[in-house]
Amino acid sequence: MDWSDMRIFLAIARSGSLGGAARQLGVSHPTVGRRLQVLEQSSGQPFFLRTAQGLVLTDSGERILSLAQDMEDSALAIERRLAGHGDQPEGVLRISSADWFACHVLSPVLSELVQRYPLIVPEVIAGHRLFDLARRDADIAFRIVPFTEPDIVHRKLTTLAYGLYAALRAPEPHPGGEGLGLILMNVAQAHYPDVQWLQQRYPLARTVFTSSSRTVQAQMCAKGLGVAVLPRVLGDSVSGLRRLDEDEAPPGRDIWMGYHQDMRQMDRLRALADLASSMIGAG
């Protein structure tokens, strides 16, 4: 029983169907079905029970599940080690960050990276999803949430200032925020300090728009929908916005950079990490 067999087994166990496993692995549905049939025939016992709700593990399947997961961890560790020992700073470098951060903070760093190392191909995966660096969903991540996962090398790069913004021709907000619209993060990010700051500052205002994208928030704010707290590097760059003078600025956010310890010898990753530390960390 080799690793390719265990990849099929784990994908089916996690998805609960042959189709779901096929999508995870990037292969056809019949291929997964044939591989499972061969695996079960060679072992002499069924690993999955076919039910109306999908495929569920049998007792035999449950007994090998943890062993299969251990095999996966070892295979991924080997993959990371091999990827971390390239001879040249070249190849694709998968970078996870929020869209606004990639546009307004990281883009000068990436431009400098490509000028210095033209064989490196940065691939920015923009969004708020916290990628699993151990599984190499991304090689390196920049985010406002500190890293707590094991085996992650991380450091705080800088603290970015945030500001309160309104459309250029929007009136000054009334004290308490009566009649004011608030543009906020969505429910999953409702605990962010800037969201709580804005709601506490204008308790009489009502929420008129939410989005996990700061870039979308900025555009809706520029259209006069309401006020929004934005990173100043973003808000100050949008021509239709003005930053409101406040006696108390919104709370800023720390920017963290992290990558798996097995990747610390990857030349292209180290090149980006060093540039980000010098160009953003110095800011």
Buried (B, 14 or more C-beta within 10 A) or exposed (E): EEEEBBBBBBBBBEBBBBBBBBBBBEBEBEBBBEBBEEBBEEEEEBBBEEEEEBBEBBEBBEEBBEEBEEBBEEBBBEEBEEBBEBEEBBBEBBBBBBBBBBBBBBEEBBEBBEEEBEEBEBEBBBBBEBBEBBEBBBBBBBBBEEBEEEEBBBEEBBEBBBBBBBBEEBEEBEEEBEEBBBBBBEEEBEEBBBBBBBBEBBEEBEBBBBBBBBBBBBBBBBEBBBBBBBBBBBBBBBEBBBBEEEEEBBBBBEBBBBBBBBBEBBBBBBBBBEBBBEBBBEE
